[in-house]
Amino acid sequence: MRYTRYIRSMAALTDDWSTRHSVLANARRTAALINALSGTDDREPQPKSAAEVEAATVAVAEVLREYGESEPVELAPDDVVRMRVAALLLREVFAAEDVDAAAAALNRLLAEQTGPLRLTSHGGSAPWHPHLDSHDDAPWDEWFLTSSCLALTVLLWDHQRPPGGLCASPACRNVYITSGPGPARRYCSRRCATRERVAAHRRGQRATDTKSHSGSGSGSGSGNS
């Protein structure tokens, strides 16, 4: 009976872990971390002030907890600065214009930034799963970059399309994950898509009004000739 309970509890643990750490969940965590660390295409890896580093540290810790990182989540300011460097490297994958460019960006990162593929169960606390970092206690930036490369690689392989993109809104520039078939995505969220649709509608309305006023003026001039 004890053995049966153990099997059931381990099965539940495995199912829960697999759901929280699926390839898609890991890829979405990558996008959320990139956005928390580098929400623009600024190439400067060093945040401009201690306040920015502190704010980024809090934001990154919140993302990690949201995606199932066990407590305590211990992040130092130096960890966040190095993770920002990794985020800027990963943005190159999201900025790729097509699947070939995304694959080339990932191949560069896999060749230059990751170690050999290995399996780990974290000392029996998790099901066996693949890692590309050097060891289970690798620094945050190494773990972030290598786990992201692995998730994005599998997504590209599975769907044969870029694993994500940059938000098309000029006011945003967050990254997002694409998943499954369907039309290509352009915005990171419904909020950005709605904002840009409204802005486009207003631009169109202004252009129509301008054309209408211009036409009225021309007609009035011709009648006086």
C-alpha positions in Angstrom: 0.0 0.0 0.0 2.8 2.4 0.9 4.5 1.6 -2.5 1.2 2.3 -4.3 0.8 5.7 -2.5 4.4 6.5 -3.5 3.8 5.7 -7.1 0.7 7.9 -7.2 2.4 10.8 -5.5 5.4 10.6 -7.8 3.0 10.4 -10.8 1.2 13.5 -9.6 4.5 15.3 -9.0 5.7 14.4 -12.5 2.5 15.6 -14.1 2.5 18.9 -12.2 6.2 19.5 -12.9 5.8 18.6 -16.6 2.9 21.1 -16.9 4.8 23.9 -15.2 8.0 23.2 -17.1 6.8 22.3 -20.6 8.7 23.7 -23.6 6.0 26.3 -24.2 6.0 27.4 -20.6 9.7 27.7 -20.6 9.6 29.7 -23.8 7.0 32.0 -22.4 9.2 32.4 -19.3 12.0 33.4 -21.6 9.9 36.1 -23.2 8.7 37.4 -19.8 12.3 37.6 -18.5 13.5 39.3 -21.6 10.7 41.9 -21.3 11.5 42.4 -17.6 15.2 42.8 -18.3 15.2 44.6 -21.6 11.9 45.9 -22.9 13.5 47.9 -25.7 16.1 47.2 -28.4 18.7 49.3 -26.5 22.0 47.6 -26.9 23.4 48.9 -23.6 23.8 46.0 -21.2 24.3 48.1 -18.1 21.1 49.7 -16.6 21.6 53.4 -16.1 21.1 53.6 -12.3 21.0 51.6 -9.1 17.2 52.3 -8.9 16.8 50.6 -12.4 18.8 47.6 -11.2 16.7 47.3 -8.1 13.5 47.6 -10.1 14.7 45.0 -12.6 15.7 42.6 -9.7 12.2 42.8 -8.3 10.6 42.3 -11.7 12.8 39.3 -12.6 12.1 37.6 -9.2 8.4 38.0 -9.8 8.6 36.4 -13.2 10.6 33.5 -11.8 8.1 32.9 -9.1 5.2 33.1 -11.6 6.8 30.4 -13.6 7.4 28.0 -10.8 10.8 28.8 -9.4 11.2 27.5 -5.9 11.7 29.8 -2.9 13.9 31.4 -1.9 14.6 33.3 -5.2 17.9 34.9 -4.4 19.0 37.4 -7.0 21.9 39.9 -6.6 22.1 43.1 -8.6 25.1 41.6 -10.5 23.0 38.6 -11.4 20.4 40.9 -13.0 23.1 42.9 -14.9 24.5 39.6 -16.4 21.0 38.3 -17.2 20.3 41.5 -19.1 23.4 40.7 -21.3 21.8 37.3 -21.9 18.5 38.9 -22.7 20.0 41.1 -25.3 21.6 38.1 -27.0 18.3 36.2 -27.0 16.5 39.2 -28.5 18.4 38.5 -31.7 16.3 35.3 -32.1 13.1 37.2 -31.7 14.2 39.9 -34.1 14.8 37.3 -36.9 12.7 38.0 -40.0 12.2 34.4 -41.0 12.8 30.8 -39.8 16.2 30.6 -41.4 17.4 33.7 -39.7 16.0 32.5 -36.3 17.8 29.1 -36.8 21.1 30.9 -37.6 20.8 33.1 -34.5 20.0 30.0 -32.3 22.9 28.0 -33.9 25.3 30.9 -33.0 24.1 30.9 -29.4 24.2 27.1 -29.1 27.8 27.0 -30.5 29.1 30.0 -28.4 27.1 30.1 -25.2 25.9 26.6 -24.2 27.5 23.5 -23.0 26.9 19.9 -24.1 23.4 18.5 -23.6 23.0 16.6 -20.3 20.1 15.1 -18.3 19.5 16.0 -14.6 16.9 15.3 -12.0 18.3 17.9 -9.6 19.2 15.2 -7.1 15.9 13.4 -7.4 13.7 16.5 -6.7 12.4 16.6 -10.3 11.8 14.2 -13.3 14.8 13.7 -15.6 15.0 16.5 -18.1 17.6 18.1 -20.4 19.9 21.0 -19.6 22.5 22.9 -21.6 24.2 24.7 -18.6 27.4 23.5 -17.0 25.9 22.2 -13.8 22.8 22.3 -11.6 24.1 25.3 -9.6 25.1 27.4 -12.6 24.8 31.2 -12.3 21.4 32.7 -13.1 22.6 34.2 -16.4 24.0 30.9 -17.6 20.8 29.1 -16.7 18.6 31.7 -18.3 20.5 31.8 -21.6 20.9 28.0 -21.9 17.4 27.0 -20.9 16.0 29.7 -23.2 18.1 28.4 -26.1 16.8 24.9 -25.5 13.1 25.9 -25.4 13.3 28.2 -28.4 15.2 25.5 -30.4 12.5 22.9 -29.7 9.7 25.3 -30.6 11.4 26.2 -33.9 12.0 22.5 -34.7 8.5 21.6 -33.8 6.7 24.3 -35.7 9.2 25.1 -38.5 8.7 28.8 -37.9 10.4 31.5 -35.8 9.7 30.8 -32.1 8.7 34.4 -31.5 8.9 38.0 -32.6 9.2 41.6 -31.6 6.0 43.6 -30.9 5.1 45.7 -34.0 3.9 48.6 -31.8 6.6 51.4 -31.9 5.6 52.2 -28.3 6.3 48.7 -27.0 9.0 46.5 -28.6 8.4 43.6 -26.1 9.0 40.1 -27.4 6.4 37.4 -27.6 6.2 33.7 -28.3 4.4 32.2 -31.3 2.8 28.8 -30.8 0.9 26.5 -33.1 -0.5 27.1 -36.6 -2.5 30.1 -37.7 -1.8 33.6 -39.0 1.5 35.2 -38.0 1.3 37.3 -34.9 2.5 40.9 -34.9 1.8 42.2 -31.3 2.8 41.0 -27.9 -0.7 41.5 -26.4 -4.3 42.4 -27.2 -3.6 45.8 -25.6 -0.9 46.7 -28.1 -3.0 45.4 -31.0 -6.0 47.4 -30.0 -4.0 50.5 -29.4 -2.4 50.3 -32.8 -5.8 49.6 -34.5 -7.3 52.6 -32.8 -4.3 54.8 -33.8 -4.5 53.6 -37.4 -8.2 54.3 -37.5 -7.7 57.8 -36.2 -4.9 58.4 -38.8 -7.2 57.2 -41.5 -10.1 59.4 -40.2 -7.8 62.5 -40.1 -6.6 61.8 -43.7 -10.2 61.4 -44.9 -11.2 64.7 -43.1 -8.3 66.5 -44.6 -9.1 65.2 -48.1 -12.7 66.2 -47.7 -11.9 69.7 -46.6 -9.3 70.0 -49.4 -11.9 68.9 -51.9 -14.5 71.4 -50.6 -12.0 74.2 -50.9 -11.1 73.3 -54.5 -14.8 73.1 -55.5 -15.5 76.5 -53.9 -12.6 78.0 -55.9 -13.7 76.7 -59.2 -17.2 78.0 -58.7 -15.9 81.6 -58.3 -13.8 81.5 -61.4 
